[in-house]
Amino acid sequence: MFERITKIASHSSGKETEFSIKKEEDPIDNPNLSFANVGNISRVVARVERGENFREMNLVLKYFRGYDAEECNYNRDVAIDVYSALKIIGLKHIPTTFRAIGKNEIAMTDFNAGNNIALAHNKIKESRDEKIESITNFVQALEDIHHDLIRAALYGIKIRFDAFFVVIPKKGSDVDMKIVIADLEMMNIKSLQKLSNIEQVEKIYKESVDNLSEVFSSLSHGGHTFISEDYGVSLRDQAKNIMLSFEYNSEIREDMSEKLTPPVRKNISHEEAQLARELSKISTEIGRKLYVDVIKNRAIVMGYDKISLSKPVQGSNGRVAYIQYQSENGSSFGVDALYIGYEDVNHKYNTKEVAQTRWPMHEIDAHVENGLLKLNIGTRDNNPIQITQPLDALDDINIISNLSELEKNILDMYRVNQAVIQNLTDKQK
């Protein structure tokens, strides 16, 4: 009987999944795949139990090392944010699973599953017995990843040399390959705006092509992968020539005019009767106005979204209400927003977004004390947000956000690429 240890996976919605792995597979103490510059990597069989039933899945766990806990958490959070950005802009050859584990680990898709091996410039403990003599789908694999490199370049993102993995069968001398982008913590994206200069996009694309091409040369060092070092160098040169022969210029021009497709909200009622039922549960007129304004005009749709019923602020005599809205894309990115609704000194209704958090809000306390609106917002990272503002100066309240600049850019991408919301979210259970 193997000793097992428990891990906790965090979802962008705030939900957590508990699973266990064998102690000898734990990357913290027993990395079985790689000992990289910033972390230990292991292949694991994760066991999720539901009462007497259980299911198992193959994952790769990466444990981030650093000088201190803050550096480890920073590297992990950067990787999560970069993954969210790459997924949103439409890259296809990235992990299907990429989730935060505990304080400084990531669980991701195991590209080694199915008798494959994922090769990169970092040495791994597994090796192939047979040397590769030919890659039978070389051009097709390059064409597949080429589209991802263009999508990234459109947003000013150069794919680093160490982000690429070449996935091939463990056995055979004539093999197919797949190229994936999976090592993300060093790709610290500062901005996420679509570029308007085609020459700049082409430059970034060519730099990514150069980086990918060099992967084949690096895999040939020491003769561990290819039949000879000369063959690896030859693949490097072929890869570059082939990818620069694609019609990337016209594809870039076409993609530059394209807008991201707005996410489809799931489980939405289009009936006004549903809206009426929800509004009937809200006790104040201000609260009802706030509810309608948020769902119709302000909330950002990511596909998996929830809205609470608005509540009156205690001690405001019905003049102020607040509401929490949760936006989530279903996998890697989610934001909670807190809005207030109020009448100003001229009795004109206003809505203000006052707080944004990367992780779910909880235990919201909202009350008026000595003419001041006081908000205390609990967060999962145990860094509560506190807001104090005079009731006669609510127009001047500034939003407080714990989102990074990249996370704000991701949020803006959803905001500018969606139609104004005209539908009602499902009734909260």
PEHUMO-V653058 format. One record per residue. N is the residue number from 1. RES is the residue in three letters. PSI is psi as a letter, one per 30 degrees, with the letter a starting at -180 (none if undefined). Layout:
BEGIN
<<N RES PSI> <N RES PSI>>
END
This chain:
BEGIN
<<1 MET k> <2 PHE k> <3 GLU k> <4 ARG l> <5 ILE l> <6 THR k> <7 LYS l> <8 ILE k> <9 ALA k> <10 SER k> <11 HIS l> <12 SER f> <13 SER f> <14 GLY f> <15 LYS l> <16 GLU k> <17 THR k> <18 GLU k> <19 PHE l> <20 SER l> <21 ILE l> <22 LYS k> <23 LYS e> <24 GLU f> <25 GLU f> <26 ASP k> <27 PRO f> <28 ILE e> <29 ASP f> <30 ASN i> <31 PRO k> <32 ASN f> <33 LEU e> <34 SER l> <35 PHE i> <36 ALA l> <37 ASN e> <38 VAL g> <39 GLY l> <40 ASN k> <41 ILE k> <42 SER k> <43 ARG k> <44 VAL l> <45 VAL j> <46 ALA k> <47 ARG j> <48 VAL k> <49 GLU k> <50 ARG j> <51 GLY b> <52 GLU f> <53 ASN l> <54 PHE l> <55 ARG l> <56 GLU k> <57 MET k> <58 ASN k> <59 LEU l> <60 VAL k> <61 LEU k> <62 LYS k> <63 TYR k> <64 PHE k> <65 ARG l> <66 GLY a> <67 TYR e> <68 ASP l> <69 ALA e> <70 GLU e> <71 GLU e> <72 CYS e> <73 ASN e> <74 TYR e> <75 ASN e> <76 ARG e> <77 ASP e> <78 VAL e> <79 ALA e> <80 ILE e> <81 ASP e> <82 VAL e> <83 TYR e> <84 SER e> <85 ALA e> <86 LEU e> <87 LYS e> <88 ILE e> <89 ILE f> <90 GLY g> <91 LEU k> <92 LYS e> <93 HIS h> <94 ILE l> <95 PRO k> <96 THR e> <97 THR k> <98 PHE j> <99 ARG l> <100 ALA k> <101 ILE k> <102 GLY b> <103 LYS e> <104 ASN h> <105 GLU l> <106 ILE k> <107 ALA k> <108 MET l> <109 THR k> <110 ASP j> <111 PHE f> <112 ASN f> <113 ALA l> <114 GLY h> <115 ASN h> <116 ASN l> <117 ILE k> <118 ALA j> <119 LEU k> <120 ALA a> <121 HIS f> <122 ASN k> <123 LYS k> <124 ILE l> <125 LYS f> <126 GLU l> <127 SER l> <128 ARG k> <129 ASP e> <130 GLU k> <131 LYS k> <132 ILE k> <133 GLU f> <134 SER k> <135 ILE j> <136 THR f> <137 ASN h> <138 PHE e> <139 VAL e> <140 GLN e> <141 ALA e> <142 LEU e> <143 GLU e> <144 ASP e> <145 ILE f> <146 HIS e> <147 HIS e> <148 ASP e> <149 LEU e> <150 ILE e> <151 ARG e> <152 ALA e> <153 ALA e> <154 LEU f> <155 TYR g> <156 GLY g> <157 ILE j> <158 LYS k> <159 ILE k> <160 ARG l> <161 PHE e> <162 ASP g> <163 ALA f> <164 PHE k> <165 PHE k> <166 VAL j> <167 VAL k> <168 ILE l> <169 PRO l> <170 LYS f> <171 LYS l> <172 GLY k> <173 SER f> <174 ASP j> <175 VAL l> <176 ASP l> <177 MET l> <178 LYS k> <179 ILE k> <180 VAL l> <181 ILE j> <182 ALA f> <183 ASP j> <184 LEU f> <185 GLU f> <186 MET f> <187 MET i> <188 ASN j> <189 ILE k> <190 LYS e> <191 SER l> <192 LEU h> <193 GLN k> <194 LYS k> <195 LEU l> <196 SER f> <197 ASN j> <198 ILE e> <199 GLU e> <200 GLN e> <201 VAL e> <202 GLU e> <203 LYS e> <204 ILE e> <205 TYR e> <206 LYS e> <207 GLU e> <208 SER e> <209 VAL e> <210 ASP e> <211 ASN e> <212 LEU e> <213 SER e> <214 GLU f> <215 VAL e> <216 PHE e> <217 SER e> <218 SER e> <219 LEU f> <220 SER f> <221 HIS k> <222 GLY f> <223 GLY g> <224 HIS f> <225 THR e> <226 PHE l> <227 ILE f> <228 SER l> <229 GLU e> <230 ASP e> <231 TYR e> <232 GLY e> <233 VAL e> <234 SER e> <235 LEU e> <236 ARG e> <237 ASP e> <238 GLN e> <239 ALA e> <240 LYS e> <241 ASN e> <242 ILE e> <243 MET f> <244 LEU f> <245 SER f> <246 PHE l> <247 GLU h> <248 TYR f> <249 ASN e> <250 SER e> <251 GLU e> <252 ILE e> <253 ARG e> <254 GLU e> <255 ASP f> <256 MET f> <257 SER f> <258 GLU k> <259 LYS k> <260 LEU k> <261 THR k> <262 PRO k> <263 PRO l> <264 VAL k> <265 ARG k> <266 LYS l> <267 ASN h> <268 ILE k> <269 SER k> <270 HIS g> <271 GLU k> <272 GLU f> <273 ALA e> <274 GLN e> <275 LEU e> <276 ALA e> <277 ARG e> <278 GLU e> <279 LEU f> <280 SER f> <281 LYS f> <282 ILE k> <283 SER f> <284 THR l> <285 GLU e> <286 ILE e> <287 GLY e> <288 ARG e> <289 LYS e> <290 LEU e> <291 TYR e> <292 VAL e> <293 ASP e> <294 VAL e> <295 ILE f> <296 LYS f> <297 ASN f> <298 ARG e> <299 ALA k> <300 ILE k> <301 VAL k> <302 MET f> <303 GLY e> <304 TYR j> <305 ASP k> <306 LYS k> <307 ILE k> <308 SER l> <309 LEU k> <310 SER l> <311 LYS k> <312 PRO k> <313 VAL k> <314 GLN k> <315 GLY g> <316 SER f> <317 ASN h> <318 GLY g> <319 ARG f> <320 VAL k> <321 ALA l> <322 TYR l> <323 ILE k> <324 GLN k> <325 TYR k> <326 GLN k> <327 SER k> <328 GLU k> <329 ASN g> <330 GLY f> <331 SER d> <332 SER f> <333 PHE k> <334 GLY l> <335 VAL k> <336 ASP k> <337 ALA k> <338 LEU k> <339 TYR k> <340 ILE k> <341 GLY k> <342 TYR l> <343 GLU k> <344 ASP a> <345 VAL f> <346 ASN g> <347 HIS g> <348 LYS k> <349 TYR k> <350 ASN k> <351 THR k> <352 LYS k> <353 GLU k> <354 VAL f> <355 ALA k> <356 GLN k> <357 THR k> <358 ARG e> <359 TRP l> <360 PRO k> <361 MET l> <362 HIS l> <363 GLU i> <364 ILE k> <365 ASP k> <366 ALA j> <367 HIS l> <368 VAL k> <369 GLU j> <370 ASN h> <371 GLY g> <372 LEU k> <373 LEU k> <374 LYS k> <375 LEU k> <376 ASN j> <377 ILE j> <378 GLY k> <379 THR l> <380 ARG f> <381 ASP g> <382 ASN g> <383 ASN i> <384 PRO k> <385 ILE k> <386 GLN k> <387 ILE k> <388 THR k> <389 GLN k> <390 PRO k> <391 LEU e> <392 ASP g> <393 ALA h> <394 LEU f> <395 ASP f> <396 ASP g> <397 ILE k> <398 ASN k> <399 ILE k> <400 ILE k> <401 SER k> <402 ASN g> <403 LEU k> <404 SER l> <405 GLU e> <406 LEU e> <407 GLU e> <408 LYS e> <409 ASN e> <410 ILE e> <411 LEU e> <412 ASP e> <413 MET e> <414 TYR e> <415 ARG e> <416 VAL f> <417 ASN g> <418 GLN l> <419 ALA l> <420 VAL k> <421 ILE k> <422 GLN g> <423 ASN l> <424 LEU k> <425 THR l> <426 ASP l> <427 LYS k> <428 GLN k> <429 LYS none>>
END
